[in-house]
Amino acid sequence: MASKSRVSILDYFNIVCEGENGKIESNCKACGTRIQAKRTVTSNFVTHLKRKHQAMYDEFVRKKDVKREAMQTCTGPPSGRVISQSGAGMNKFDYSDPRQSLISEAIAKMIIRDLQPAQIVEYEGFRELLQLLEPRYIPVPCHYIQQQLLPAYVSQVQLAAKQALKGAESCSVTLDLWRSSTVGGGFLGVTCHFINADWHIRSALLACLPLADHSNTQQMLSEFDEISESHGMSGKVFRVVADLSTCKNRCAFRLPGFNLIGNAEEDEEDGSVEDSSAGEAKEANSGNENHKSLDQCLGRSRIDCFARLLAQCVKEGVSASNQISVPLNKAARLHNYIIATVAPEKLVQVFGSSTSTNWQRPSSTQKWNAQLKILRQMVESMDFLEDIVDRNDLVLGNLEKAELRELVEVLEPFEEASDMVQGDKHVSISLALPCVLGLRKHLGEVVTHQCSGIVMGLSQALDRRLAGILEDPLYVTATTLDPQFKLSWSSDSDWHKQVLLEEVGKHTRPLSPLEHHSEAQPSPSKRCKLFSFIKQRPTAQAKTVEQELSTYLHEEPTDEDPLQYWKRKSIDFPLLSQVAKKVFTVPATTTSVDQIFNLVSKTLRPEQCRLLPKNLETLIYLKANYRILWS
């Protein structure tokens, strides 16, 4: 065991054996992992703690700091190196010191998460801050970040993604396009979604590629084919979610007039009705051409993003009523005024303390459903807000309050549907069809006095954009294979069952007799002669797809997570589980890179005076895959 008179990394490991050449084998005290290394070279032990047990690693670093400072107090600085009272002459870390690496990594994290230019490490103010926080740290140059650290992270992500995809039986892909005059072109994001061997859904951005011509669909598909080949996805792609509308058409939709995050510049930009409408028409035509070309190349494997279609329905429905813009504008001005003039502690009872950062400084990419939450909170506390406001021109009339209450009531189920499909760690495709049915029922039953135009607009948009989901074999299959729904939603279960059988037949392969034999193979204990007197259980006969489906549908629906359900039932329903593992890879929500594109389009604008990173595609790639590097 390591000596207690000094701080040693071996304090966190149990030494199993030690060879004559100084090589030792030890087990980690926390997780039991076996590690081999020479006693004099402990980098393997340090790396294990840093990657697997961050708290223990931080404790080890703190102990080394305390020990070193204590030694310096007793013995003084090494000869030839004088420590001044100001700290300017303090001993600097060695480049191999784990604390030097830890701070450099933290700086890289900040650059990636905030999409900062790497030149920030050479800013005078930034270096003064580092000197204040840790005088012993040696600031790294900009080229080290750009040419060594970031490329090393990219290699780690690529290796991890390729390794994970090796074990994936199938996957789905999302293609996201962002175009901006600020960067002189655009970027194509290729995100892969798959289910691993343990039935957990995973997503990874495989590439963020610069595109000089965003309208060249053939170029994009060629890039996609190369990425598929390099990541071993050829023949595995089940569906391609591709909505290649340009950035301006895809940016976060906000409630008309209720521009909580607006400023003078944005209001002026939105006010350019003639110019913006012409630009949008041009971009819409370009987007339609992209869709036609994609449909020709990808065929039935291409689908639209459900969450984006849902947002378009809300946009078209709310825009169908001109009268709602007046109370929305007034509510926006009231919100902006109280945020600027009222102490935050007074507003906690309105907006709550847990989400204070959202209502005090809303994100520049805040979507309609996030703004609807703020609007609802304001409507519910309107009397209190008007009492603390000293301006009569911001007080809403009774009719305006009634209009806003009705708007919140009408849009609440749409908000619920949008929130339900968000996230990339759970199955979302199976929720789309029930959401459409629920929204149809809601719009048919809701009673309105002020927002009848909005209800009609929403109904028309829903039928135009989402009615096809109700008969799409993909969505029928996904919803039926979700154990909480099965066919309980169907008004024609026989027809939908036939659709499901046809879809299952397309995407399953019959199990070979060898596979059946291996699954039914008895354990070694049952095959031995000692237990030959025990009557063996007869081998189960293979079920057909019809038999599996009949048995599956006969069981009661359950709220169990779909992935865990099929992990547990994969032996009972081997054919259906094959299809579930394919279908559930399709996302109904937007991707992380799409959200980053929207963020960049709002923050990296000339009027923001923000320096554009030279390696923007690398930062976007690493930001989208942040969890792979630092889970």
Buried (B, 14 or more C-beta within 10 A) or exposed (E): EBEEEEBBBBBBBEEEEEEEEEEBBBBBEBEEEEBEBEBEEBEEBBBBBBEEBEEBBEBBBEBBEEEEEEEBEEEEEEEEEEBEEEEEEBEEBEEEBBBBBBBBBEBBBEBBEEBBBBBBBBEEEBBEEBBEEBBBBBBBEBEBBBEEBBEEBBEBBBEBBBEBBEEBBBBBBBBBBBBBEBBEBBBBBBBBBBBBEEBEBBBBBBBBBEBEEBBBBEBBBEBBEEBBEEBBBEEBBBBBBBBBBBBBBBBBBBBBBBBBBBEEEBEEBBEEEEEEEEBBEEBBEBBEEBBEBBEEBBEEBBBBBBBBBBBBBBBBBBBBBEEBBBBBBBBBBBBBBBBEEBEEEEBEEBBEEEEBEBBEEBBBBBBBBBBBBBBBBBBEBBEBBBEEBEEEEBBBEEEBBBBBBBBBBBBBBBBBBBEBBBEBEBBBBBBBBBBBBBBBEBBEEBEBEBBBBBBBBBBBBBEEBBEEBBEBBBBBBBBBBBBBBBBEBBEEBEEBBEBBEEBBEEBBEEBEEEEBEEEEEEEEEEEEEEEEEEEEEEEEEBBEBEEBBEBBBEEEEEEEBBBEBBBEBBEBBBBBBBBBBBBBBBBBBBBBBBBBBBBBBBBBBEEEEBEBBEBBBBBBBBBBBBEBBEE
